[in-house]
Amino acid sequence: MTGETSRPVPGTDAYWRDRKQAFGLIRTIEEAIRQRDAAPHYCASSYCNEDGEYDDVIENIGPWDRVVALQEQGAANPTVVEILTAQGRLALLSK
């Protein structure tokens, strides 16, 4: 017995639902990458001292962590992998 999960039969409602969810996840990954690429790497803390300077600089890792989590989710989804492989865009899961 193999460890593969059963895939929906093409043309069924379950098949189209699976495809719709996979394309939604791909769009979510693409949007998260756009947001990550536009995000600042560092943010000033909200505390400002009497000289008008910020005492602490905080590394902004949230957008990077979100992309990694979504990419891992996509890589674990066989339909997402199948679609991105067919499109020649599998690198989307490792940028």
Residue, then its C-alpha position, 0 to 999 in steps of 0.5 A: m500500500t502506498g502513502e498517497t491520498s486519493r485524488p478527486v475524479p476529474g469532472t466531479d464536483a469534488y475535483w472542481r472544488d479541489r481545483k478552486q481551492a488550489f488556485g485560491l492558495i496559489r493567488t494567496i501565495e502570490e499576494a503574500i510575496r508581493q506584500r513581503d517584497a513591499a514590506p520594510h525590513y525594519c520598523a522603528s519601535s513605537y517608543c520615541n525618546e525626548d530627543g525625537e529618536y526611536d530607541d529600538v529598531i525591530e526586524n519585520i519578519g512577519p511578511w517573510d514568515r507568512v510567505v514561508a508558511l504559505q509556501e509550505q502549505g502549497a508544497a504539501n498540496p498535490t494539486v497546487v504542485e501539479i498546477l504550478t508544475a504544468q505552468g512552469r512556476l514551481a519556483l513560486l513555492s521556494k522564492 
